[in-house]
Amino acid sequence: MSYARYAIYFGPRPGSELHNFGLEWLGTDPETGRDTNWRPLPGFTPETHSDLVSAPRRYALHGTLKPPFRLADGRDIDGLRRATELLSGRSRAIVLPPPVLKRLGGFMALCPAEPSQTLAQLAAACVMELDDFRAPAPAAELDRRRASGLTARQDGYLTEWGYPYVLEDFRFHVTLTRRLDRQEADRIEPALRERLRPVLEQPLQIDDLCIYGEPPDGAPFRIVDRFALQSAA
């Protein structure tokens, strides 16, 4: 399949607690691209749950390392695979303390319990070393991101790397909901925290670099390939 855009993401391995949670929460399996049966929180119908996860479902369960991009002219997926495999071969897996559930700009998200310089360095390597594969972002996309309000540094990152929240402004997270108002978040957070209990009790393991692809028909992103990082020291 030819994909509209690609991204380098953290994707939990099949069988892990986080992967299993994602199948029931977002209703899509990034490994296969197939829909799965979701399990709404108490008090939510399938319809209200669908609305709750509408934004993150489009991208499937993931943690961004290099944001979505279109392939540059003269570049192809085979080249991106080779470059990602080379990068994974000289990068170590990362084991962090159990994640925490946070509110980020109105979204509910899983986040590292504490900042990780090693994870930030891995993301920076993905952004910079794979950037030859990225086509320049369309002007309309740049304008849309600037309209949200950016610092001078973020605007510079947007111009150079196609996305404002990279390098020093990178914050690793796994988005779980659409943007919520405070009342919605207050209602959802306790039940979501309980649903996440198995995930919140285990270390957060970054074991692979995954190439995700966006199908041209608008279906959720799915994993095109997965490359294991070297064993953690």
C-alpha positions in Angstrom: 0.0 0.0 0.0 1.1 3.6 -0.7 0.5 5.9 2.3 -0.3 9.6 2.3 2.1 10.4 5.2 4.5 8.6 7.4 5.7 9.1 11.0 8.2 7.6 13.4 6.4 6.7 16.5 6.7 4.6 19.6 4.2 1.8 19.3 3.8 -0.6 22.2 4.5 -4.2 21.4 1.6 -6.6 20.8 0.6 -8.4 24.0 1.8 -5.5 26.3 -0.7 -4.0 28.7 -0.5 -0.7 26.8 -1.1 -2.3 23.4 -4.1 -4.3 24.8 -5.5 -1.1 26.4 -5.3 0.7 23.0 -7.3 -2.0 21.2 -10.2 -1.5 23.5 -9.8 2.3 23.9 -9.2 3.5 20.4 -10.9 0.7 18.5 -8.1 0.1 16.0 -5.1 -2.2 15.9 -2.1 -0.4 14.5 -0.4 -3.7 13.8 -3.1 -4.7 11.3 -5.1 -1.6 10.5 -8.3 -3.4 11.5 -11.1 -2.1 13.7 -11.4 -3.6 17.1 -14.2 -3.7 19.7 -13.9 -0.8 22.1 -14.9 -0.8 25.7 -16.4 2.5 26.8 -16.0 3.8 30.3 -19.0 3.4 32.7 -21.7 5.8 31.7 -20.5 6.2 28.2 -22.4 4.8 25.1 -20.4 3.6 22.1 -21.4 6.8 20.4 -20.1 9.1 23.2 -17.0 7.0 23.4 -16.5 7.3 19.7 -16.6 11.1 20.1 -14.2 11.0 23.1 -11.5 9.2 21.2 -12.2 10.7 17.7 -9.0 12.7 17.5 -6.4 10.2 18.8 -8.0 7.3 17.0 -7.0 8.8 13.7 -3.3 8.4 14.6 -3.7 5.1 16.5 -2.1 4.5 19.8 1.4 6.0 19.7 4.0 8.3 21.1 5.5 10.7 18.6 9.2 10.7 17.9 9.1 12.2 14.4 5.8 13.8 13.5 3.8 12.9 10.3 5.3 13.9 7.0 4.9 13.4 3.3 7.8 11.7 1.5 10.1 14.1 -0.4 10.5 13.8 -4.1 13.0 11.1 -5.0 12.5 9.3 -1.7 10.6 6.1 -1.1 9.5 3.9 1.8 12.3 1.4 1.2 14.9 4.1 1.8 13.0 5.3 4.9 13.0 1.7 6.1 16.8 1.3 5.7 17.5 4.7 7.4 15.2 3.9 10.3 16.7 0.4 10.7 20.2 1.9 10.8 19.1 4.5 13.4 17.5 1.8 15.6 20.6 -0.3 15.3 22.7 2.3 17.1 20.1 3.4 19.6 19.4 1.7 22.9 16.0 0.7 24.2 14.7 2.9 27.0 13.1 1.7 30.2 11.4 4.4 32.2 9.4 4.4 35.5 5.6 3.7 35.1 3.9 6.5 33.2 1.4 8.9 34.7 -2.0 10.2 33.4 -1.9 13.9 32.8 -4.0 16.7 31.3 -2.1 18.3 28.4 -3.7 21.3 26.9 -7.1 19.8 27.5 -6.2 16.3 26.3 -5.8 13.3 28.6 -2.5 11.7 27.9 0.0 9.2 29.3 3.3 10.8 30.0 6.7 9.8 31.5 6.7 10.2 35.3 9.9 12.3 34.9 11.8 13.9 32.0 14.1 11.6 30.2 17.1 13.1 28.4 17.8 9.8 26.7 14.3 9.7 25.2 14.6 13.4 24.1 17.9 12.5 22.4 16.3 9.6 20.6 13.4 11.8 19.4 15.9 14.5 18.2 17.8 11.9 16.3 14.6 10.8 14.5 13.7 14.3 13.7 17.0 15.4 12.3 18.6 12.3 10.8 15.5 11.2 8.9 14.6 14.7 7.7 15.9 14.2 4.2 12.8 12.0 3.7 10.4 14.8 4.6 8.8 16.9 1.9 8.3 20.6 2.9 5.0 21.2 4.7 2.4 23.1 2.5 2.0 26.8 3.3 -1.5 26.2 4.5 -0.3 23.7 7.1 2.4 26.2 8.3 -0.2 29.0 8.5 -2.6 26.7 10.5 0.1 25.9 13.1 1.2 29.5 13.4 -2.4 30.5 14.0 -2.4 28.6 17.3 0.4 30.8 18.7 4.0 29.8 18.7 7.1 31.1 20.4 10.0 32.4 18.2 11.9 29.1 18.8 8.8 27.0 17.9 8.3 29.0 14.7 11.9 28.4 13.8 11.5 24.7 14.4 8.3 24.8 12.2 10.3 26.4 9.4 13.3 24.0 9.7 11.7 20.7 10.7 8.1 21.0 9.7 6.7 20.9 13.3 7.0 23.3 16.2 7.2 20.9 19.2 10.5 19.2 18.6 14.0 19.3 20.1 13.9 21.6 23.2 10.1 21.8 22.9 9.6 18.0 22.6 7.3 16.4 25.3 6.8 12.7 24.9 3.1 11.7 25.4 0.5 9.2 24.3 -2.7 11.1 23.6 -5.9 9.3 24.7 -8.8 11.8 24.2 -9.9 14.7 22.1 -9.6 18.1 23.7 -11.9 18.3 26.8 -13.3 21.1 28.9 -12.6 21.0 32.6 -16.0 19.5 33.5 -15.5 16.6 31.0 -12.0 16.0 32.2 -13.1 15.9 35.9 -15.7 13.3 35.0 -13.5 11.1 32.8 -10.2 11.2 34.7 -11.0 8.9 37.7 -12.6 6.2 35.5 -9.8 6.4 32.9 -7.2 6.2 35.6 -8.9 3.0 36.9 -9.0 1.5 33.4 -5.3 2.3 33.0 -4.3 0.7 36.3 -2.3 -2.2 34.7 -0.5 0.3 32.4 0.3 2.7 35.3 1.8 -0.1 37.3 4.4 -1.2 34.8 7.6 0.5 33.5 7.3 2.4 30.2 9.4 0.6 27.7 10.5 2.1 24.4 11.7 -1.0 22.6 11.3 -0.1 18.9 11.2 2.6 16.3 8.0 2.1 14.3 7.2 3.6 10.9 3.5 4.4 10.9 1.7 5.1 7.7 -1.5 7.1 7.0 -3.7 5.2 4.5 -4.9 7.4 1.6 -8.6 6.6 2.4 -8.3 8.4 5.8 -8.3 5.3 7.9 -6.3 5.4 11.1 -2.5 5.2 10.9 -1.0 1.7 11.0 2.4 0.3 11.5 4.3 -0.3 8.3 7.4 -1.6 10.0 9.0 -2.1 13.4 12.7 -2.0 14.2 14.0 -3.1 17.5 16.3 -0.9 19.5 19.4 -2.3 21.0 19.1 -3.9 24.4 19.1 -1.4 27.2 22.4 -1.0 29.0 
